[in-house]
Amino acid sequence: MSKYFARIDSNQPEIVRQLRKRGCFIVHTYTLKEAFDVLVAYKGSLYPVEIKVDASKKLTKGEQKCADGMKSAGVEYLVITSATEFFEKIKKK
């Protein structure tokens, strides 16, 4: 077993629970290297989402590489700290 393992932010289970409660389908992707934490399907759209405990926390190099790649392909990459923030960000589209 590798000494490195994927960890989730402490707020991720609650955020996922809240998103599901509001009709989102969630695919956990946090175990993928240099990717985002969850893929959220909602009302016909897909959103790669990075979950942070603290909005001031920066993306890792791998997360930033993924975010840049997604953005260059025209895909919105969301960084959130709450389910409410997710819905606020997608509402602005």
VENNOR-V493528 format. One record per residue. N is the residue number from 1. RES is the residue in one letter. SS is DSSP state (2 for helix, 1 for strand, 0 for the rest). NEAR is the number of other C-alpha atoms within 12 Angstrom. Layout:
<<N	RES	SS	NEAR> <N	RES	SS	NEAR>>
//
This chain:
<<1	M	0	4> <2	S	0	5> <3	K	0	5> <4	Y	0	8> <5	F	0	11> <6	A	0	17> <7	R	0	18> <8	I	0	23> <9	D	0	22> <10	S	0	15> <11	N	0	21> <12	Q	2	27> <13	P	2	23> <14	E	2	19> <15	I	2	32> <16	V	2	34> <17	R	2	17> <18	Q	2	22> <19	L	2	28> <20	R	2	18> <21	K	2	14> <22	R	0	19> <23	G	0	17> <24	C	0	25> <25	F	1	22> <26	I	1	28> <27	V	1	22> <28	H	1	24> <29	T	0	22> <30	Y	0	26> <31	T	0	16> <32	L	0	19> <33	K	0	19> <34	E	0	21> <35	A	0	30> <36	F	0	38> <37	D	0	39> <38	V	1	34> <39	L	1	28> <40	V	1	35> <41	A	1	23> <42	Y	1	22> <43	K	0	14> <44	G	0	10> <45	S	1	16> <46	L	1	21> <47	Y	1	33> <48	P	1	33> <49	V	1	41> <50	E	1	43> <51	I	1	40> <52	K	0	32> <53	V	0	22> <54	D	0	17> <55	A	0	15> <56	S	0	11> <57	K	0	15> <58	K	0	17> <59	L	0	27> <60	T	0	16> <61	K	2	14> <62	G	2	19> <63	E	2	28> <64	Q	2	21> <65	K	2	18> <66	C	2	28> <67	A	2	29> <68	D	2	21> <69	G	2	19> <70	M	2	21> <71	K	2	16> <72	S	2	12> <73	A	0	11> <74	G	0	11> <75	V	0	18> <76	E	0	27> <77	Y	1	33> <78	L	1	37> <79	V	1	34> <80	I	1	35> <81	T	0	29> <82	S	0	29> <83	A	2	32> <84	T	2	17> <85	E	2	22> <86	F	2	33> <87	F	2	26> <88	E	2	15> <89	K	2	19> <90	I	2	24> <91	K	2	11> <92	K	0	9> <93	K	0	11>>
//
